[in-house]
Amino acid sequence: MTDLSAWEQQLQDDLAEIRHRNQQLIKASATVRARGEVRGVTVEIDVRGEITDLQIAPAAMRWPSSQLSQAIIDSYRKARADAKTKAEQLIRKTDPRIREQLLQTRQTSADLEPERRPKTEAEIQAADDAYYEQMNRRGWR
């Protein structure tokens, strides 16, 4: 029976270690900030891709809206690439048992996610038209 008790204790110790390392990874990832800058537009995001800061140079505020929106999108994409690199660095440094699970989870979710593409100007206009038509029918409350 001592072998079973020792085995059980080893499992408990391993589990405690994995939980501790997982908490360390969570804390480290919470501090990750990534930035992208394009022509005076700077976007900062966290590791989840949420925007934490947006700075627009005064000169950029005089640009046409399409130019400004494209600069924001390009900055965000650069920030996402930077965040991905930083997240991958964290994952490479973590416990192999956690890393393996993260990589499997990432692959599974990538397989399930449909391919995205930016909407065309016509699609955006059609969505806007449909929204305003619906609001005009139902009322603007």
C-alpha positions as CSV (number, residue, x, y, z in Angstrom):
1,M,0.0,0.0,0.0
2,T,2.9,2.4,0.5
3,D,3.5,2.4,-3.3
4,L,0.0,3.5,-4.0
5,S,0.3,6.2,-1.3
6,A,3.6,7.4,-2.7
7,W,2.2,7.4,-6.2
8,E,-0.9,9.4,-5.0
9,Q,1.4,11.9,-3.2
10,Q,3.5,12.3,-6.3
11,L,0.4,13.0,-8.4
12,Q,-0.7,15.6,-5.8
13,D,2.7,17.2,-5.8
14,D,2.8,17.3,-9.6
15,L,-0.7,18.8,-9.8
16,A,0.2,21.5,-7.2
17,E,3.4,22.3,-9.3
18,I,1.4,22.6,-12.5
19,R,-1.2,24.8,-10.9
20,H,1.5,27.1,-9.5
21,R,3.2,27.4,-12.9
22,N,-0.1,28.0,-14.5
23,Q,-0.8,30.9,-12.1
24,Q,2.7,32.3,-12.9
25,L,1.9,32.1,-16.6
26,I,-1.5,33.9,-16.1
27,K,0.2,36.7,-14.1
28,A,2.9,37.1,-16.7
29,S,0.5,37.2,-19.6
30,A,-1.6,39.8,-17.8
31,T,1.3,42.2,-17.9
32,V,1.9,41.8,-21.7
33,R,1.4,44.9,-23.7
34,A,2.0,45.1,-27.4
35,R,2.2,48.2,-29.6
36,G,1.8,49.0,-33.3
37,E,2.5,52.4,-34.8
38,V,1.7,53.6,-38.3
39,R,2.2,57.3,-39.4
40,G,1.4,58.8,-36.0
41,V,-1.3,56.4,-34.9
42,T,-0.3,54.1,-32.1
43,V,-2.4,51.2,-30.8
44,E,-1.6,49.3,-27.6
45,I,-3.2,46.0,-26.8
46,D,-3.1,43.3,-24.1
47,V,-2.3,39.7,-24.8
48,R,-6.0,39.0,-25.5
49,G,-6.0,41.6,-28.3
50,E,-8.1,44.2,-26.3
51,I,-7.1,47.8,-27.0
52,T,-5.6,49.3,-23.9
53,D,-4.5,52.6,-25.4
54,L,-5.0,54.5,-28.7
55,Q,-3.0,57.6,-29.6
56,I,-3.6,59.6,-32.7
57,A,-1.3,62.5,-33.6
58,P,-3.0,65.8,-34.2
59,A,-1.9,65.9,-37.8
60,A,-3.6,62.5,-38.4
61,M,-6.9,63.9,-37.1
62,R,-7.0,66.0,-40.3
63,W,-6.8,63.0,-42.6
64,P,-9.8,61.7,-44.5
65,S,-11.7,59.2,-42.4
66,S,-10.7,56.3,-44.7
67,Q,-7.0,57.1,-44.3
68,L,-7.3,57.4,-40.5
69,S,-9.3,54.2,-40.2
70,Q,-6.8,52.3,-42.3
71,A,-3.9,53.6,-40.2
72,I,-5.8,52.5,-37.0
73,I,-6.4,49.0,-38.5
74,D,-2.7,48.7,-39.7
75,S,-1.5,49.8,-36.2
76,Y,-3.8,47.2,-34.6
77,R,-2.5,44.5,-36.9
78,K,1.1,45.3,-36.0
79,A,0.2,45.3,-32.3
80,R,-1.5,41.9,-32.7
81,A,1.7,40.5,-34.4
82,D,3.8,41.9,-31.5
83,A,1.4,40.4,-28.9
84,K,1.5,37.0,-30.7
85,T,5.3,37.1,-30.6
86,K,5.3,38.0,-26.9
87,A,2.8,35.3,-26.0
88,E,4.8,32.7,-27.9
89,Q,7.9,33.7,-25.9
90,L,6.0,33.2,-22.7
91,I,4.7,29.8,-23.8
92,R,8.2,28.7,-24.8
93,K,9.4,29.4,-21.3
94,T,6.6,27.7,-19.5
95,D,6.3,24.2,-18.1
96,P,6.3,21.7,-21.0
97,R,3.1,20.1,-19.6
98,I,1.3,23.4,-19.8
99,R,2.9,24.3,-23.2
100,E,1.7,21.1,-24.8
101,Q,-1.9,21.7,-23.7
102,L,-1.9,25.3,-24.8
103,L,-0.6,24.3,-28.3
104,Q,-3.2,21.6,-28.6
105,T,-6.0,24.0,-27.6
106,R,-4.7,26.7,-30.0
107,Q,-4.7,24.1,-32.9
108,T,-8.2,22.9,-32.0
109,S,-9.6,26.4,-31.9
110,A,-7.9,27.4,-35.1
111,D,-9.5,24.4,-36.8
112,L,-12.9,25.4,-35.7
113,E,-12.6,29.1,-36.5
114,P,-13.9,30.2,-39.9
115,E,-11.5,32.1,-42.1
116,R,-12.1,35.9,-41.8
117,R,-11.6,38.6,-44.4
118,P,-12.1,42.3,-44.2
119,K,-15.5,43.5,-45.4
120,T,-15.6,45.4,-48.6
121,E,-16.9,49.0,-48.7
122,A,-20.1,47.8,-50.4
123,E,-20.7,45.2,-47.7
124,I,-20.2,47.8,-45.0
125,Q,-22.6,50.2,-46.8
126,A,-25.2,47.4,-47.2
127,A,-24.9,46.6,-43.5
128,D,-25.3,50.2,-42.5
129,D,-28.3,50.6,-44.8
130,A,-30.0,47.5,-43.3
131,Y,-29.4,48.7,-39.8
132,Y,-30.8,52.2,-40.4
133,E,-33.8,50.8,-42.3
134,Q,-34.5,48.5,-39.4
135,M,-34.2,51.3,-36.9
136,N,-36.5,53.6,-38.9
137,R,-39.1,50.8,-39.0
138,R,-38.9,50.0,-35.3
139,G,-38.3,53.4,-34.0
140,W,-35.2,54.9,-32.4
141,R,-36.3,54.7,-28.8
